Structure formats: C-alpha cells, structure tokens
C-alpha cells in the first residue's frame, strides 16, 4: 500500500513556532547588555531577570494614555515607525533612553539613565515585543516598577488614528511604593508618558490633548516581594555614584548638558561616564 506523502518541513516548523515568533524577544534567564551606547551608564540591568506585575510589591495599576492624531494622514504603522526611531528623543529632560541598536528591536535592551527628585536612577528595559503597529518594553528586577508598557497606534471606526501608551505594573518594592504614593512619583510618571505622546504628535505635525484612564487592578501589597528592595536601582545608583566619586574624583560625574532645540535627545542630566578599569567611556 502506498504511504501517505510527507508534509513539507516548513509546515512542521509552523506547528512548533508561532507565526509571530519574530516579533517576540527570545526567552532568556537573565538580561545581557552586549553594547553600551556612548554617553550611557550600564548599571542594574546586566544579570537581572525581567520582572512583571506578579513579581512586584505595590498596588497594581492599569494606565492607558491616548492621543487622537486629528488632521494627520499617517497610518498606524507609520506612527509606530516614527515612534521607534525617535523614542529616546521624545523623553522629558531628566529621562534618558539609550537604545543599544537604532530603533527598537525584539530582545534588545534600552538603557535608562534618569534623575528622579534629584536622585540618579540607572536602569533599563527589555524590548519584549515589536511589530509594525506596537512595541512593548518590560522592566528588570530593581526598576521602579515591575511590569510592562506597550506603545501602539490604531485607527478607530471614525477613521482617526489613535496613539496609545498602556502600562500594567506595580511598584517594585516598599521604597518605590512610598515614593509613588506620597512623593509625587505617580504624577511624574504620568507626566512622562503625556510628554512623550505630545512630542510624537508634534513630530507628526498635529496637536491634541492626552486622555488618561487608570484603574487599580489589585489594591493589595505583596509583602512576599518586599525583599525586592535589595535590588532597588535608585539606592544602588546613589551608592554607585557616591563611591565612584570618592575612588576616582573627577572621572565619573553627572554632566548637565545644555538643552538643544526642543531639549529632547540631549537632555539635562545626561550621564557621562568613564570606566577607570577599562579606560573607556561607558
């Protein structure tokens, strides 16, 4: 009896690999920073695991920011393409993003050197997903939040394109939770994504009002995760900067860079570093 024909190998691969596999970061046990962009400090990222809302301490919040791009002819794909290309330049003055490759690619790390209430926060995020109309950044251990934020664009039924930022996260540890609740941390975070959307709209030649919807999905504290404070990126950043200045006076310092043009991309508080061990700019 004749045997049944063998299915093509490509079909077998389709059964084992999702069609959107190319858009996802490959699973890794711990993050690796293969290249440090010029002007960035790599700290509290390499060797860390990614941390979602389950691994966080504080209340879990869902926040959705939307901006209608009225009058723009840009498609959702074009909006996201521009967003990926200029993500670092859209950040507020004290928030510095350093993508390790141009644009945004799945599996790459974006280093973050920020100043929060005068305190340095050296951390980063993993590009967990990126396709033509959205991309998602996920936080590592020690980051102020445990969770992810998704940037996307879509066309509503009326035809207008909407640019959206949506985050689901908890404060990583009790120190961060206190800061978010009582020291204005939550408001500062909301201002960041509002400014980012405003900068994106300006790039596309339109103006609009950012609408914010937020809901507390879990009011409980996860006390089992209070131990996350050991990896708190803010505390470690302050210690790192203090010790470095004592050991190598004048070699490692925060350089406040003059605002150029709109002030984005070369923001005040940008960190300039030199690693004495390797005598190279980090």
PAZAPA-4460 file (N, C-alpha, C; in steps of 0.05 Angstrom, whole numbers, plus 32768, in hexadecimal, padded with zeros to 4 digits):
% residues 282
    n_x    n_y    n_z   ca_x   ca_y   ca_z    c_x    c_y    c_z   seq   type   mol
   8011   7FE8   8000   8000   8000   8000   8012   8019   8000     1      X     A
   800A   802C   7FF0   801B   8044   7FEE   8019   8053   8008     2      X     A
   8030   805E   8010   8031   806E   8029   8027   808A   8023     3      X     A
   801D   8097   8038   8013   80B2   8036   802B   80C5   8031     4      X     A
   8027   80D9   8020   803D   80EC   801B   8044   80FB   8035     5      X     A
   805E   8101   8037   8068   810F   804F   8062   812D   804C     6      X     A
   8059   8139   8062   8053   8155   8062   806E   8165   805F     7      X     A
   806E   817B   8052   8086   818B   804F   8092   8193   806A     8      X     A
   80AC   8195   806B   80B9   819C   8084   80B0   81B8   808E     9      X     A
   80AA   81CA   807B   80A1   81E4   8083   8088   81E3   8093    10      X     A
   8076   81D0   808B   805D   81CD   809A   8063   81C3   80B6    11      X     A
   8076   81B1   80B9   807D   81A6   80D3   8087   81BD   80E5    12      X     A
   8097   81CF   80D9   80A1   81E5   80E9   808B   81F8   80F2    13      X     A
   8076   81FB   80E0   8060   820C   80E7   8051   8202   8100    14      X     A
   8051   81E7   8103   8042   81DB   8119   8051   81DF   8134    15      X     A
   806A   81E3   8133   807A   81E6   814C   8082   8203   8152    16      X     A
   8080   8215   813E   8088   8230   8142   8071   8243   813B    17      X     A
   8069   8254   814E   8053   8267   8148   805A   8279   8130    18      X     A
   8045   8281   8122   8049   8291   810A   8055   82AC   8111    19      X     A
   8051   82B6   8129   805C   82D0   8131   8075   82CD   8141    20      X     A
   8083   82B6   8140   809B   82B2   8150   80B0   82C7   814B    21      X     A
   80B2   82D1   8133   80C7   82E4   812C   80C3   82FF   813B    22      X     A
   80AB   8303   8144   80A5   831D   8152   80AB   831C   8170    23      X     A
   80B0   8304   817B   80B4   8301   8197   80D2   82FE   819E    24      X     A
   80DA   8308   81B5   80F5   8303   81BF   80F8   82E6   81C6    25      X     A
   810E   82DB   81C1   8113   82BF   81C8   8116   82BC   81E6    26      X     A
   810B   82A7   81F2   810C   82A4   820F   8129   82A3   8219    27      X     A
   812F   82B2   822E   814A   82B2   823A   8146   82B0   8258    28      X     A
   8159   82A3   8265   8158   82A1   8282   815F   82BC   828F    29      X     A
   8173   82C9   8284   817C   82E3   828E   8183   82F5   8277    30      X     A
   8180   830F   827B   8186   8322   8266   81A4   8325   8261    31      X     A
   81AA   832B   8248   81C6   8330   8240   81C8   834A   8231    32      X     A
   81DB   835A   8238   81E0   8373   822A   81F9   8370   8219    33      X     A
   81F5   836A   81FF   820C   8364   81EE   821C   837D   81E7    34      X     A
   820E   8394   81E5   821B   83AD   81DD   820F   83C4   81ED    35      X     A
   8221   83D5   81F7   8218   83EC   8206   821B   8405   81F4    36      X     A
   8204   8412   81ED   8206   8429   81DC   8216   8440   81E8    37      X     A
   8223   8450   81D7   8232   8467   81E1   8222   8479   81F3    38      X     A
   822D   8481   820A   821F   8493   821C   820E   8485   8231    39      X     A
   820A   846B   822F   81F9   845D   8241   8209   844F   8257    40      X     A
   81FC   844B   826E   8207   843B   8283   81F7   8421   8285    41      X     A
   8203   840B   8283   81F5   83F1   8285   81F7   83E7   82A2    42      X     A
   81E1   83E8   82B0   81E0   83DE   82CC   81C4   83D4   82D2    43      X     A
   81C3   83BF   82E2   81A9   83B4   82EB   8199   83A8   82D4    44      X     A
   81A7   839E   82BF   8199   8391   82A9   81A6   8376   82A3    45      X     A
   81BF   8375   829D   81CD   835C   8296   81CB   8349   82AE    46      X     A
   81C3   8330   82A8   81C1   831C   82BC   81A6   831C   82CB    47      X     A
   8195   8330   82C6   817B   8331   82D3   8166   8321   82C3    48      X     A
   8152   8316   82D1   813C   830A   82C4   8126   831F   82BE    49      X     A
   8116   831A   82AA   80FF   832C   82A5   80EB   8327   82BB    50      X     A
   80DC   833C   82C1   80C8   833B   82D7   80AE   8346   82CE    51      X     A
   8099   8336   82CF   807E   833E   82C8   806E   8346   82E1    52      X     A
   8055   834C   82DE   8044   8354   82F5   8044   833F   830B    53      X     A
   8046   8326   8303   8045   8310   8318   805C   8312   832B    54      X     A
   8073   831C   8321   808B   831E   8332   808D   8338   8341    55      X     A
   807A   834B   833E   807C   8365   834B   8070   8365   8367    56      X     A
   8073   837B   8375   806A   837E   8391   8050   838D   8394    57      X     A
   804D   83A4   8387   8038   83B7   838C   801D   83B0   837F    58      X     A
   800B   83C4   8380   7FF2   83C1   8373   7FF6   83BF   8354    59      X     A
   7FE5   83B0   8347   7FE8   83AC   832A   7FD5   83BF   831C    60      X     A
   7FE1   83CF   8309   7FD2   83E3   82FB   7FD2   83DE   82DD    61      X     A
   7FBC   83E3   82D0   7FBA   83E3   82B3   7FB5   8400   82AB    62      X     A
   7FC7   840B   829B   7FC5   8427   8293   7FC6   8428   8274    63      X     A
   7FB3   8436   8268   7FB1   8438   824B   7FB1   8455   8244    64      X     A
   7FC4   845D   8233   7FC6   8479   8229   7FC0   8478   820B    65      X     A
   7FAE   8489   8203   7FA6   848A   81E6   7FA7   84A7   81DC    66      X     A
   7FB0   84A9   81C3   7FB0   84C3   81B6   7FA6   84BF   8199    67      X     A
   7F91   84CE   8192   7F86   84CD   8177   7F97   84DE   8165    68      X     A
   7FA1   84D2   814F   7FB2   84E0   813C   7FA1   84ED   8126    69      X     A
   7F8F   84FF   812F   7F7C   850C   811C   7F8C   851D   8108    70      X     A
   7F85   8519   80EF   7F91   8528   80DA   7FAA   851C   80CE    71      X     A
   7FB4   8506   80DA   7FCB   84F9   80CF   7FC3   84E3   80BB    72      X     A
   7FD2   84E1   80A6   7FCD   84CC   8092   7FDD   84B2   8097    73      X     A
   7FEC   84B2   80AD   7FFE   849C   80B3   7FED   8483   80BA    74      X     A
   7FF7   846C   80B0   7FEA   8452   80B6   7FF4   8449   80D2    75      X     A
   7FE7   8436   80DF   7FF1   842B   80F8   800D   8421   80F6    76      X     A
   8014   8413   80E0   802F   8408   80DC   8043   841F   80DA    77      X     A
   803C   8435   80CC   804F   844B   80CA   8053   8458   80E5    78      X     A
   803E   845B   80F5   8040   8467   810F   8053   8457   8121    79      X     A
   8050   843D   8121   8061   842C   8132   807D   842C   8127    80      X     A
   8081   842D   810D   809C   842E   8102   80AB   8447   810B    81      X     A
   809D   845E   810A   80A8   8477   8114   80AE   8476   8132    82      X     A
   809C   846A   8141   809F   8467   815E   80B8   8457   8165    83      X     A
   80BB   8441   8157   80D3   8430   815C   80ED   843F   8156    84      X     A
   80ED   844E   8140   8105   845C   8137   810D   8472   814B    85      X     A
   80F9   847F   8156   80FE   8497   8167   80F7   8493   8184    86      X     A
   80F4   847B   818D   80EB   8475   81A9   80FD   8484   81BD    87      X     A
   8117   8483   81B9   8129   8490   81CC   8126   84AF   81CC    88      X     A
   8120   84BA   81B5   811E   84D7   81B3   8104   84E3   81BE    89      X     A
   80F0   84D1   81C2   80D6   84DB   81CC   80D5   84DC   81EA    90      X     A
   80EA   84D2   81F8   80EA   84D1   8215   80ED   84ED   8221    91      X     A
   80E2   84F1   8239   80E5   850B   8247   8103   850F   824E    92      X     A
   8109   8527   8258   8124   852F   825C   8134   851D   826F    93      X     A
   8128   8512   8283   8136   8502   8297   8135   84E5   8291    94      X     A
   812A   84DD   827B   8127   84C1   8274   8137   84BB   825B    95      X     A
   814C   84AA   825D   815D   84A5   8246   815C   8488   823E    96      X     A
   8152   8483   8226   8151   8469   821B   8168   8465   8207    97      X     A
   8176   844D   820A   818C   8447   81F8   8187   842C   81EB    98      X     A
   817A   842A   81D5   8177   8411   81C7   8192   8406   81BF    99      X     A
   8195   83EB   81C1   81AF   83DF   81B9   81B1   83DC   819B   100      X     A
   819B   83DE   818D   819B   83DE   816F   8189   83F4   8166   101      X     A
   818D   83FE   814D   817A   8412   8143   815E   8407   8142   102      X     A
   814B   8418   814A   812F   840F   814A   8129   83FD   8162   103      X     A
   8116   83EC   815E   810E   83D9   8174   810C   83BD   8168   104      X     A
   811A   83AA   8173   811A   838F   8169   8116   837B   817F   105      X     A
   8106   8366   817A   8101   8352   818F   811B   8346   819B   106      X     A
   811C   8344   81B5   8133   8338   81C2   8149   834B   81C9   107      X     A
   8147   8364   81BF   815B   8378   81C5   8155   8386   81E0   108      X     A
   816A   8391   81EB   8167   839F   8205   8168   83BD   8200   109      X     A
   8157   83CC   820D   8159   83EA   820C   8162   83F2   8228   110      X     A
   817A   83FE   8229   8184   8408   8243   8176   8422   824A   111      X     A
   8172   8426   8264   8165   843F   826D   8176   844B   8283   112      X     A
   817E   8464   827F   818C   8474   8293   817A   848B   829A   113      X     A
   816D   848B   82B1   8159   849F   82B8   8161   84AD   82D2   114      X     A
   8154   84C3   82D6   8156   84D2   82F0   813A   84D5   82FA   115      X     A
   8135   84CA   8312   811A   84CC   831E   811D   84DB   8338   116      X     A
   8110   84F2   833A   8112   8502   8352   812F   8506   835B   117      X     A
   8140   850B   8347   815C   8510   834D   816D   84F8   8352   118      X     A
   8161   84E0   8350   816F   84C7   8356   8173   84B8   833C   119      X     A
   818C   84AE   8337   8190   849F   831E   8183   8483   831F   120      X     A
   8178   847B   8309   816D   8460   8306   8178   8455   82EC   121      X     A
   818B   8442   82EF   8198   8436   82D8   818C   841A   82D5   122      X     A
   817D   8416   82BF   816F   83FD   82BB   816C   83F8   829D   123      X     A
   8157   83EA   8295   8152   83E5   8279   8139   83D5   8275   124      X     A
   8133   83CD   825D   811B   83BD   8257   8122   83AA   8240   125      X     A
   8114   8394   823E   8116   8381   8228   8100   8386   8214   126      X     A
   8107   8386   81FA   80F3   8387   81E5   80E8   836B   81E3   127      X     A
   80D1   8367   81EF   80C5   834C   81F0   80B6   8345   81D6   128      X     A
   80AC   8359   81C8   809C   8354   81B0   809D   836D   819E   129      X     A
   809E   8369   8184   809D   837F   8172   8093   8376   8156   130      X     A
   807D   8381   814D   8074   837C   8132   806F   8397   8124   131      X     A
   8060   8397   810E   805D   83AF   80FF   804C   83C4   810D   132      X     A
   803A   83BC   811F   8027   83CE   812A   8028   83D0   8149   133      X     A
   803C   83C3   8155   803F   83C5   8172   805A   83BB   817B   134      X     A
   8062   83C2   8193   807A   83B6   81A0   8077   83B8   81BE   135      X     A
   8083   83A5   81CC   807F   83A3   81E9   809B   83A2   81F6   136      X     A
   809D   83B2   820C   80B6   83B2   821C   80AF   83A5   8237   137      X     A
   80C1   8394   8240   80BD   8386   825A   80D4   838D   826D   138      X     A
   80CD   8390   8286   80E0   8399   829A   80F1   8382   82A6   139      X     A
   810A   8388   82AF   811A   8374   82BD   8117   8377   82DB   140      X     A
   8121   8364   82EA   8122   8366   8307   8130   8380   830F   141      X     A
   8125   838D   8324   8131   83A5   832E   8126   83BF   8322   142      X     A
   8119   83BD   830B   810D   83D4   82FE   80F7   83E0   8310   143      X     A
   80F1   83FA   830E   80DC   8405   831F   80C2   83F5   831D   144      X     A
   80BB   83EA   8306   80A3   83DB   8303   80A9   83BF   82FA   145      X     A
   8097   83AD   8300   8097   8392   82F5   8080   838F   82E2   146      X     A
   8085   838C   82C9   806F   838B   82B5   8079   8390   8299   147      X     A
   8067   839A   8289   806D   83A0   826E   805D   83B8   8264   148      X     A
   8066   83C4   824E   8058   83DA   8242   8058   83D5   8224   149      X     A
   8040   83D9   8218   803D   83D4   81FB   8036   83EE   81ED   150      X     A
   8045   83F3   81D7   8040   840A   81C6   8033   8401   81AC   151      X     A
   801E   840D   81A4   8010   8403   818D   8001   8419   817F   152      X     A
   7FF7   8413   8167   7FE6   8425   8158   7FD1   8415   8149   153      X     A
   7FB9   841F   8147   7FA4   8411   813A   7F90   8426   812E   154      X     A
   7F80   841D   811C   7F6C   842E   810F   7F51   8428   811B   155      X     A
   7F43   843C   8125   7F28   8437   8130   7F14   8436   8119   156      X     A
   7EFB   842F   8120   7EE7   842B   810B   7EE2   8445   80FB   157      X     A
   7EE5   845C   8109   7EE0   8476   80FB   7EF6   847D   80E8   158      X     A
   7F0D   846E   80E9   7F23   8472   80D7   7F3B   8480   80E2   159      X     A
   7F38   848C   80FA   7F4F   849A   8107   7F62   8486   8113   160      X     A
   7F7C   848B   8110   7F91   847A   811B   7F96   8482   8138   161      X     A
   7F97   846F   814A   7F9C   8474   8166   7FB8   846A   816E   162      X     A
   7FC8   847A   817B   7FE1   8471   8186   7FDC   846B   81A4   163      X     A
   7FE6   8454   81AD   7FE0   844B   81C8   7FF8   8441   81D7   164      X     A
   7FF9   8447   81F0   800D   843B   8203   7FFC   842D   8219   165      X     A
   8002   8414   821E   7FF3   8405   8232   8007   83F5   8244   166      X     A
   8005   83F9   825E   8016   83EC   8270   8007   83DB   8284   167      X     A
   8012   83C5   828C   8008   83B4   82A2   801F   83AE   82B4   168      X     A
   801E   83B8   82CC   8036   83B5   82DE   802F   83BA   82FB   169      X     A
   8042   83B2   830B   8042   83B7   8328   805C   83C5   832F   170      X     A
   805C   83D4   8345   8076   83DD   8350   8086   83C5   8357   171      X     A
   80A0   83C6   8352   80B1   83AE   8355   80B5   83A7   8372   172      X     A
   80B7   83BA   8384   80BC   83B4   83A0   80B0   83CA   83B2   173      X     A
   80B1   83C7   83CD   80A4   83DA   83DF   80AE   83F7   83DC   174      X     A
   80C8   83FA   83D6   80D3   8415   83D3   80C6   8423   83BB   175      X     A
   80C5   8415   83A4   80B9   8420   838C   809B   8425   8391   176      X     A
   808D   8413   839F   8071   8417   83A4   806C   8431   83B4   177      X     A
   807D   8435   83C8   807B   844E   83D8   807F   8466   83C6   178      X     A
   8092   8465   83B4   8098   847B   83A2   8081   8481   838F   179      X     A
   8076   846C   8384   805F   846F   8371   8047   847B   837F   180      X     A
   8042   8472   8398   8029   847A   83A6   802C   8496   83B3   181      X     A
   8043   849C   83BF   8045   84B3   83D0   8059   84C9   83C7   182      X     A
   806A   84C2   83B4   807F   84D5   83AB   807B   84DF   838E   183      X     A
   8064   84D9   8383   805F   84E3   8368   8069   84D1   8352   184      X     A
   8072   84B9   8358   807D   84A8   8344   8069   84A0   832E   185      X     A
   8050   849A   8337   803C   8492   8324   8035   84A9   8310   186      X     A
   8034   84C2   831B   802E   84D9   830A   8045   84DE   82F6   187      X     A
   805D   84DA   8300   8074   84DE   82EE   8074   84CA   82D7   188      X     A
   806D   84B1   82DE   806C   849C   82C9   8056   84A3   82B5   189      X     A
   803F   84AD   82BE   802A   84B4   82AC   8032   84CB   829A   190      X     A
   8041   84DE   82A5   804B   84F4   8294   805E   84EA   827F   191      X     A
   806E   84D6   8285   8081   84CC   8271   8073   84C2   8258   192      X     A
   805F   84B0   825C   8052   84A5   8244   8040   84B9   8236   193      X     A
   8036   84CD   8245   8027   84E2   8239   8039   84F3   8227   194      X     A
   8051   84F9   8231   8064   8508   8221   806D   84F9   8208   195      X     A
   8071   84DF   820C   807A   84CE   81F5   8065   84CE   81DF   196      X     A
   804C   84CB   81E6   8037   84CC   81D2   8035   84E8   81C5   197      X     A
   8038   84FD   81D5   8038   8518   81CA   804F   851C   81B6   198      X     A
   8066   8512   81BD   807D   8514   81AB   8079   8505   8191   199      X     A
   806D   84ED   8193   8067   84DD   817B   8054   84EC   8169   200      X     A
   803E   84F8   8175   802B   8507   8165   8038   851F   8157   201      X     A
   804A   852D   8166   8057   8544   815A   8069   853B   8142   202      X     A
   8076   8524   8145   8086   8519   812F   8075   8514   8116   203      X     A
   805C   850D   811A   804A   8507   8104   803A   851F   80FB   204      X     A
   8040   8536   8107   8034   854F   80FF   8018   8554   8109   205      X     A
   8010   8548   811F   7FF6   854C   812A   7FF8   8552   8148   206      X     A
   7FE2   855B   8153   7FE1   8560   8170   7FC7   8553   817A   207      X     A
   7FC7   854D   8194   7FAF   8541   819F   7FB2   853E   81BD   208      X     A
   7F9D   8536   81CA   7F9D   8532   81E7   7F9F   8515   81EE   209      X     A
   7FB1   850E   8200   7FB5   84F2   8208   7F9F   84EC   821D   210      X     A
   7F91   84D6   8218   7F7D   84CD   822B   7F88   84B5   823A   211      X     A
   7F85   84B6   8255   7F90   84A1   8266   7F79   8493   8274   212      X     A
   7F79   8479   8272   7F67   8468   8281   7F78   8456   8293   213      X     A
   7F71   8453   82AC   7F80   8442   82BE   7F6D   8433   82D1   214      X     A
   7F76   841B   82D7   7F66   840A   82E9   7F79   83F9   82FA   215      X     A
   7F73   83F7   8313   7F82   83E6   8325   7F77   83CA   8323   216      X     A
   7F87   83B8   8319   7F7E   839C   8314   7F82   838B   832D   217      X     A
   7F93   8393   833F   7F98   8384   8358   7FA2   8398   836D   218      X     A
   7F91   839B   8382   7F98   83AE   8397   7FAB   83A3   83AC   219      X     A
   7FB1   838A   83AA   7FC2   837D   83BF   7FDF   8382   83BB   220      X     A
   7FEE   8381   83D1   800B   8380   83D0   8014   8363   83D0   221      X     A
   8028   835C   83C0   8033   8341   83C0   804C   8341   83D3   222      X     A
   8047   833C   83EC   805C   833E   8400   8072   8329   83FB   223      X     A
   806B   8314   83EE   8080   8300   83E8   8095   830B   83D5   224      X     A
   808F   8321   83C7   80A1   832D   83B4   80AF   8346   83C0   225      X     A
   80AC   834B   83DA   80B9   8362   83E6   80D7   835F   83E5   226      X     A
   80E1   8347   83E2   80FE   8341   83E0   810A   834E   83C6   227      X     A
   80F9   8356   83B4   8103   8363   839B   8114   837C   83A1   228      X     A
   8111   8386   83B9   8120   839F   83C0   813E   839A   83BD   229      X     A
   8147   8381   83C0   8163   837B   83BE   816E   8382   83A2   230      X     A
   815E   8382   838E   8167   8388   8373   815D   83A4   8369   231      X     A
   8154   83B4   837C   814A   83CF   8375   815E   83DF   8365   232      X     A
   8157   83E6   834C   8169   83F3   833A   8170   840F   8343   233      X     A
   815E   841D   8350   8163   8438   8359   8178   8438   8370   234      X     A
   8174   8426   8383   8187   8424   839A   81A3   841C   838F   235      X     A
   81A4   8409   837D   81BD   8400   8373   81CA   8415   8361   236      X     A
   81BA   8425   8353   81C5   843A   8342   81D2   8450   8353   237      X     A
   81C4   8457   8369   81CF   846B   837B   81EA   8462   8387   238      X     A
   81EB   8449   8390   8203   843D   839B   8219   843C   8387   239      X     A
   8212   8434   836E   8226   8432   8359   8232   844D   8352   240      X     A
   8221   8461   8350   822C   847B   8349   823D   8486   8360   241      X     A
   8234   8482   8379   8243   848C   8390   825E   847F   8392   242      X     A
   825F   8464   8391   8278   8456   8393   828B   845D   837C   243      X     A
   8280   845F   8364   8290   8465   834D   829E   8480   834F   244      X     A
   828F   8493   8359   829B   84AE   835C   82B1   84AE   8371   245      X     A
   82AE   849D   8386   82C3   849C   839A   82DC   848E   8390   246      X     A
   82D8   8479   8380   82EF   8469   8376   82FD   8477   835F   247      X     A
   82ED   8483   834D   82F8   8490   8335   82ED   84AC   8333   248      X     A
   82F7   84BF   8343   82EC   84DA   8342   82EF   84E6   8326   249      X     A
   82DA   84F2   831D   82DB   84FF   8303   82D8   84EC   82EB   250      X     A
   82D9   84D2   82F0   82D8   84C0   82D9   82BB   84B8   82D2   251      X     A
   82AB   84B3   82E7   8290   84AC   82E2   827E   84C2   82EE   252      X     A
   826E   84CE   82DF   825C   84E3   82E9   8244   84E5   82D7   253      X     A
   822F   84F0   82E3   8217   84F6   82D3   821C   8511   82C6   254      X     A
   821B   8512   82AC   821F   852B   829D   8204   8536   8294   255      X     A
   81FE   854E   829C   81E5   855A   8294   81E9   8567   8279   256      X     A
   81DD   855C   8265   81E1   8564   8249   81CD   857A   8242   257      X     A
   81D5   858E   8235   81C3   85A4   822D   81AE   8599   821B   258      X     A
   8196   85A4   821E   8180   859C   820D   8183   85A7   81F1   259      X     A
   8181   8595   81DD   8185   859D   81C1   816A   859B   81B3   260      X     A
   8162   85B0   81A6   8149   85AF   8197   8132   85AB   81A9   261      X     A
   8124   8595   81A5   810C   858F   81B6   8114   8584   81D1   262      X     A
   812E   857D   81D4   8137   8573   81EE   8135   8555   81F0   263      X     A
   812B   8548   81DB   8128   852B   81DC   813F   851E   81CE   264      X     A
   8148   8507   81D8   815E   84F9   81CB   8179   8500   81D8   265      X     A
   817D   851A   81E0   8195   8522   81EE   818C   8530   8207   266      X     A
   8181   8522   821A   8172   852D   8230   8184   8535   8247   267      X     A
   8179   8547   8257   8187   854F   826F   818B   8537   8281   268      X     A
   81A2   8534   828C   81A7   851D   829E   81B2   8505   8290   269      X     A
   81B9   8507   8277   81C4   84F0   8269   81DE   84E7   8277   270      X     A
   81E0   84CD   827A   81F7   84C2   8288   820E   84BD   8276   271      X     A
   8226   84C7   827C   823E   84C1   826D   8251   84B2   827F   272      X     A
   825A   849B   8276   8269   848A   8288   8283   8480   827B   273      X     A
   8297   847B   828C   82AF   846E   8283   82B5   8458   8296   274      X     A
   82BA   8440   828C   82BF   842A   829D   82DE   8428   82A1   275      X     A
   82E8   842F   82B9   8305   842E   82BD   8312   8413   82B8   276      X     A
   8302   83FE   82BC   830E   83E3   82BA   8315   83DD   829D   277      X     A
   8305   83E8   828A   830A   83E2   826E   8312   83FB   825E   278      X     A
   8312   8412   826C   8319   842B   8260   8309   8430   8246   279      X     A
   82EF   842C   8249   82DE   8432   8232   82C4   843F   823B   280      X     A
   82B9   844E   822A   829F   845A   8231   828A   8445   8230   281      X     A
   827A   8444   8245   8264   8430   8247   824C   843A   8238   282      X     A
***
